């Protein structure tokens, strides 16, 4: 990874400062193709995980009633998200080493690789190894959430997940949510409730590596920043101590990428080039789960299904 980002840094900086070789732009464009294949599954995983566990029930809290919850999240990482296919036909300058036409490389969720790429810039040949991933089968983290009941069957939620580290990747998320009960507007079966919910999540994950130094600048981090909006419809029916839950919705997320380090002028030039990786994604999802009630406490389990499977388990305490 260090060699890869050293190359792209030098290429982009040289392109900005002297632009005397016509193949610099070609190599940078090829690097961005590989980078997109590498980071996209990790970004999709972050979207899916940030959309889990936002609701406790479709039944609204009473006015000024509070609910505080502690959540544990497990995101399962499927094998088909750990690798990506690349071929020489995608590139203008780069090519796979040893005469290979196509290859399977790791994504940010994958393992390491023995695949090498070659290219030429400023009339000099170079090579680099495909990036390595986190090499995990699941991603586990916890967060806390608080909800307050507002007038007219509405409630407001706040979420915060402390920063965690896994294989040199730091992950942090926080968000806000608004939920409104719609079954109050029509006659419905007893203890059956429908609600609409919209949430906003802001999350980032940093890929940290050993500092890379060139004159005037030092790089040590690649940061993925995202804003995600979730909209979903929720249904629940209380059956004494047991309450089944169902929600259907989608998330719309925007991503941008930054390099971190020292050397403001060159960092700014490179991060401008990296805007080519900025992206927007829309992902549908479904939530299936249940609550078990014990007085003011309830225990919840929800599976979020989509491109990934996420399991959320929480303990919730009602105040007032």
N, C-alpha and C positions, 0 to 999 in steps of 0.2 A: 504494500500500500504506500509506503513512504516513497519508493522509487517512482511509482505512478504519479503521485501528486507533485513530486519534484519536477517531472517532465512537463506536466500540463502547466505548472506555474511558470517555468522558464519559457515555454512556448508562447503563452499568452503575453507575458511581460515583454518578450522580444518582439512579438507582433505589434504591441503598443508603441515600443520605443523606436523600432527601426523599420519594420515592415518591408524588408528588402528581399525576402524570399517568398515566392508565390505559393510554396507548399506549406507555409505555416498555418494559414487558415484551413487548409485541408486536414492537417493533423489535429488541430483543435476541434474541428467539426467531428472527426472520427472519434476522438476522445469523449466528446459529449454523447455520442451514440452509445458507447460502452458504459458511461456513467449513468445514463438513463436506465439501461437494462439492469444495472447494479442496484440503484436506489429505489426504483419504483415498487418492488414488493415490500420493502421496509416501510415506505410511505403508506401503502395500502393497509399494512398490518396496523400501523398507528391509527389510521382512520377507524378501522373496525373496533379496535380496543377502546378508543375514546367514546364510541357510541353506546357502549354497554353500561347497564346498571343505572340508568338515569331515573327510572320511575320505581316507586314502591307499590303503587296501586292506582287504578283509574278512579277510585273513590277519592274525593278531595278531602284534604285536611280541613278541620273546622277553622273558622276565622281566628288568627293568631295562635293556632296550635303549631307546635314545632315537632320535627322529626329529625333525629341525629342518627347517622348510620356509619358503620365501618365496613368497608368492602375489600374483598380479595378477588383479584382478576387473574385468570389463566387463559392466555391466547395460545392455541395450538397451531404450530407452523407446519403446513403440509409440504410434502416433498416437491410438489410441482411449483412451489413458490421459492424454492431454494436454488434453482438453476435457471439459466436463460440460454437460448441458442443464438449464436452469432455466426456470420459467414463473411467471406472475403467480398462478396457482392455488395455488402452494405457500406463498405469503406472506399474512400478515394485514395488514401495514402497508406494506411495501415494494412497489414495482412498477417494471417496466422503463420506461426513458425513451422518449419519442417514440411512445407508444401501442403498443409492441411487446408481444406476448403471450408469446412464447417466445424464448429466445436461447441461444447457445453461448458459454460463458465458459471461460477458461483454468483448469486446475488448477495445482498447484504444479510440475508437470512441463511445463507449456505455455509459451506465448509471452505477449505483452501483448494488450490488448483495447481496443476503442473502445466497449464496452458500459457504460452508466451505469444506476445504480439511483437511485430517488427515494423519499422518505418524509417523514413529518411527525412531529415530536416537540416537546412543549411548545408546540404551536400554531405551530411554525416549520418551514418546508420545508427539506430538505437533499438533497444528491445526493453520490454517490461512484462512482468508476470501478471496474470489476471488477479483481481482483488480477492481477498478472503472475506468470508462472512462471519457471523457470530457463532455459527455451528451449535445451535440449540434446537430442541424439539418443541419447546414451549417458552413463552415469555410471561413471567409472573410479576405482578406488582399490586400494591394496595393503595387505597385512597379513602378519604373521609368526605362525607357529604352532609349538608344540613338543608332542611326544607322548612319553610314557614307558610301557613295557610293565610290566604288573603281573602278579601270579600269576593262574592259572586262565583264561588266554586273554583277559584284560581289559587295557585301556589307557586312559590319561587324557590329555586334550589341553587346552591353554591357547592362546587366540587374543587378539591385540591388534592393532588398526588405529589408527595415529596419526591425529590430527584433520586433516582436509583441508577446503579451502574451495573452493566453486564458486558463482559468482554470488551472493555474500553468504550462502551457506548453509554452515555448519560441520557436519561429520559425524564421529562418533566411535563405535567399536564395540569391545567386548571380550566374551569368552565362555569357557565351560568345556564339555568334552565327555567322555562315558564310553562306551566301546565294548566289547562282549563277543562273542567268537566262539562261535557255536552249532553249527557243523558238527562240532565236537569230540565232540558227543554222539551222532552217528550216522555210519554209513559213507557216505562221499561219494566222488565221483570224485577222482582224484589231482590235487592242486593246486587243487581247487575249494573255496571257502570261503564261508560265510554268517555274517553278524554282525548284531547289533542295536546301534543307537547312539541315545543321547539327549544333546542339547546344550542349553545355556542361553546366550542372548545378551542383552546389555544394550547398547542403543545410543540415541543422541540425535542430533538435528540441530536446529541453531539457525538461524532466519531472522532476519537482522540488518537493521535499518533505521535511518535517521537518528533521533536522540532526539526523542521527543514529550514536551513539558513542559506540565503544568497545575499549579496551585497544590498543592504538597505531594508531587508525584510526577513521576518521569520514566521513560518506557518506551523501550526500544531493542531488545528481542529477543522473539521468540516461540520457545519451545522445545517440541519434541516428544520425549517420553521413552517408551521401550518396553522391555518384557521379553518375550523370545520363547523358546519351548521347541520344539525340533525332535525328532521321533522318526522313525527310518527303519530299513528293512531293507536290507542291503548284500550284494551277491554279486560275487565276482571269481574268475577262473581264470587262473593263471600259465601262459603259453605261452612258456617260455624267457625271452627279453628283453621280451616283450609281455604285457600283462595287461589284458583288457577289464574294465570296471566297470559295474555297474548298481545303482541305489538308488531305492527308492520310500518316500515318507514324507509327513509333514504338519507344519506349524508352527502353533502356537497363540500368539497375541501379544496383549498388552494395551498400550493407549496412553493417555497423559495429556498434557495441554497446559498450559503455563505462560507467563506474561509475565514478562520480566526487566527490571530497572531499579532506580530508587531511590524509596523511599517505602513502607515496609513495610506500613503499615496499609491503604492503598488497594490496593496490589498484592495483599494477601491477600484483600480483598473481591472483586476482579475475578477472581482465580484460582479462587475458590470458584464463581463463576458459570460459568467456563469448564469446570468438571467435567462439564457437560452434553455436552461433546464426547468424553469418555472412551469408549473403545471396546475390544472384543475381536474378533479376527478369526482364523479358521482357514483355512489355505490348503494344498492338496495340492501336491506337486511330485515330479518324477522327475529323476534324474541319470544321464546317459550319458557315458562317457569311457573313458580308457585310460591305462596307465602304460608308459613305456619305461625299462628298467633298464640301467644301466652301472655295475656294481660297487656301491659304496655309494650312488651317486647314482641317482635316478630322476626323470624328467620326466613330469608329469601334465597332462592336459587333460580338463576335465569341463564339460559343458553342463547347466545346471539349467533344466528346462522347467516352466512353470506359467503364471500370469497374465503373467509376463515371461519373457524368455530371458536367462540369465546365463552368461557364459563365464569359467571360472576356469582359469588356467594357473599351475603351480607347479613349483619345483625343490625336491626333498627329499633330505636327507642323513641316512643311518643311522649312528649312533654305537654302537660295541660290536657 
